[in-house]
């Protein structure tokens, strides 16, 4: 590969990293082309991009970037999942694919929102609810006490109205 070609590849990888909030490194040894194509499609559906990279070119691309800690995972055959959206979805796809291939595809580790995680850490990230789910849980937990307060205040108001009605009925009779 010519030096200019290598620089083009490095620039492309660097662009991928700049567009990503997170990245996950996987070892794809033992996975056939059909399965990798299926994996690549699933990652894309999860707002990610899977790319096989040469370790030396990837190391040059991540130099002096927030992803330079990925260097420790750039050993042996490496594929990188670039996560443009929420990192949980591509992590879920990777974790499910490890189980589906009986460990042929292996997660090496990755960086999620600036924090370095090993394979077990990435698996934990995959178990997190999505941002939308967390927001809906937060809203429902905030809404519950407010609904209770509204119900209580409504009950107090109703009792007050009944009491006034009873006093008015009593005065009307007497």
WONOR-V621958 format. One record per residue. N is the residue number from 1. RES is the residue in one small letter. PHI is phi in whole degrees, -180 to 180 (none if undefined). D_CENTER is the distance of its C-alpha to the mean C-alpha in Angstrom with 2 decimals. Layout:
BEGIN
N:RES:PHI:D_CENTER  N:RES:PHI:D_CENTER
END
This chain:
BEGIN
1:x:none:35.64  2:x:-71:37.19  3:x:-59:36.09  4:x:-65:35.31  5:x:-65:33.17  6:x:-62:31.25  7:x:-64:30.72  8:x:-63:29.41  9:x:-65:26.83  10:x:-60:25.84  11:x:-63:25.56  12:x:-64:23.38  13:x:-65:20.97  14:x:-61:21.09  15:x:-62:20.32  16:x:-60:17.21  17:x:-65:16.06  18:x:-66:17.17  19:x:-87:15.14  20:x:-107:11.86  21:x:-92:9.67  22:x:-150:8.73  23:x:-147:10.70  24:x:-126:11.26  25:x:-98:14.94  26:x:-130:16.47  27:x:-104:20.14  28:x:-106:21.33  29:x:-59:24.93  30:x:88:26.45  31:x:-106:24.32  32:x:-76:26.51  33:x:-61:26.08  34:x:-61:25.61  35:x:-68:22.64  36:x:-64:21.04  37:x:-64:21.65  38:x:-63:20.04  39:x:-62:16.96  40:x:-58:16.91  41:x:-65:17.21  42:x:-66:14.36  43:x:-64:11.97  44:x:-63:13.55  45:x:-65:13.12  46:x:-96:9.31  47:x:64:9.70  48:x:-131:10.27  49:x:-145:13.64  50:x:-104:15.29  51:x:-144:18.40  52:x:-86:20.98  53:x:-130:22.44  54:x:-79:25.52  55:x:-58:24.76  56:x:-66:27.48  57:x:-70:26.32  58:x:-65:22.69  59:x:-61:24.12  60:x:-67:26.19  61:x:-70:23.35  62:x:-91:21.23  63:x:-59:24.36  64:x:59:24.34  65:x:-127:20.72  66:x:-63:17.82  67:x:-98:16.82  68:x:-65:20.24  69:x:-68:19.18  70:x:-66:17.80  71:x:-52:21.52  72:x:-67:21.79  73:x:-98:19.78  74:x:-88:21.84  75:x:-133:24.51  76:x:75:25.74  77:x:-61:24.31  78:x:-132:20.84  79:x:-117:18.32  80:x:-117:15.39  81:x:-98:12.14  82:x:-90:11.57  83:x:-104:8.22  84:x:-82:9.70  85:x:-100:7.24  86:x:-75:3.70  87:x:-73:2.80  88:x:-64:2.19  89:x:-65:4.94  90:x:-63:6.84  91:x:-65:6.77  92:x:-64:8.13  93:x:-62:10.48  94:x:-63:11.66  95:x:-63:12.32  96:x:-65:14.11  97:x:-71:15.98  98:x:-60:17.21  99:x:-67:18.74  100:x:-65:20.08  101:x:-93:21.81  102:x:54:23.08  103:x:86:21.68  104:x:-63:23.00  105:x:-89:19.61  106:x:-127:18.44  107:x:-84:15.42  108:x:-88:17.05  109:x:156:14.38  110:x:-179:12.33  111:x:-121:11.44  112:x:-121:8.25  113:x:49:9.43  114:x:87:12.92  115:x:-106:12.98  116:x:-87:14.20  117:x:-129:13.20  118:x:-84:15.43  119:x:-60:14.85  120:x:-67:14.91  121:x:-65:12.41  122:x:-65:9.85  123:x:-63:11.02  124:x:-65:10.54  125:x:-60:6.87  126:x:-65:6.85  127:x:-88:9.06  128:x:-70:7.34  129:x:-71:7.86  130:x:-69:6.12  131:x:-59:7.66  132:x:-63:10.58  133:x:-65:11.27  134:x:-64:11.42  135:x:-65:13.66  136:x:-68:15.81  137:x:-65:16.27  138:x:-64:17.34  139:x:-62:19.69  140:x:-68:21.21  141:x:-72:21.83  142:x:-75:23.45  143:x:-73:25.35  144:x:-59:26.88  145:x:-64:29.18  146:x:-66:30.18  147:x:-62:31.15  148:x:-63:33.18  149:x:-64:34.89  150:x:-62:35.76  151:x:-62:37.21  152:x:-65:39.24  153:x:-63:40.59  154:x:-64:41.44  155:x:-64:43.34  156:x:-63:45.26  157:x:-63:46.19  158:x:-63:47.31  159:x:-63:49.46  160:x:-64:50.99  161:x:-64:51.90  162:x:-61:53.44  163:x:-65:55.43  164:x:-60:56.71  165:x:-62:57.66  166:x:-65:59.52  167:x:-64:61.38  168:x:-65:62.27  169:x:-65:63.51  170:x:-66:65.53  171:x:-70:67.18  172:x:-69:67.93  173:x:-76:69.74  174:x:-97:71.65
END
